Amino acid sequence: MGGFGSGDWADVAGRKDSVDLSRVLSIRMLRKHGFFNGDKVASVQWSNQAGEIVCSAEVRTVLGDTPLLLLSCKDVEQKIKLTKTPCHYGGFRWWFECPVVKDGVYCGSRCAKLYLPPGQVYFGCRACYDLTYESCQTSHKYDRLDEHLQNMDIDSLSVTQALRLGGL
């Protein structure tokens, strides 16, 4: 009783990594701090919930013929291509081009956010690291309970008795 795979442990073991545990680099944050107004160098810092700085990176934008974001984090240099697409009502929108090479194939997909999951060295898109959101993993947590309650005669049973009889 209570071994691996019993109860809620199967749920925890089968979960994907979530974006909540990753460091995030977003186009919105870079635009807010003026990185697209011209070539700029600045430090970006990530902190934990207690407010302690856990990681920092030097970020440099080079907006020439081939716009680049040069990222230096934990002695790792990374070049990330920047692209832009026109908007319908004028202007344009900036995007990262995912720099991850997975199984020998360059991703190159456009994305607004890049993630650095725990244990990884390079920033990449959510698809490359197979990341999900915490809410996606818990949104249907009580679906089985609802099905069992609908199939039972609730009139004669209390909810706690129904839970015990349903084996949930």
Buried (B, 14 or more C-beta within 10 A) or exposed (E): EEEEEEEEEEEEEEEEBBBEEBBBBBBEEBEEEEBBEEEBEEEBEBEEEEEEEEEBBEBBBBBEEEBBBBBBBEEEEBEBBBBBEEEEEEEEEBBBBBBBEEEEEEBEBBBEBBBBBEEBEBBBBBEBBEBBEEEEBEEEEEEEBEEBBEEBEEEEBEEEEBBEEBEE
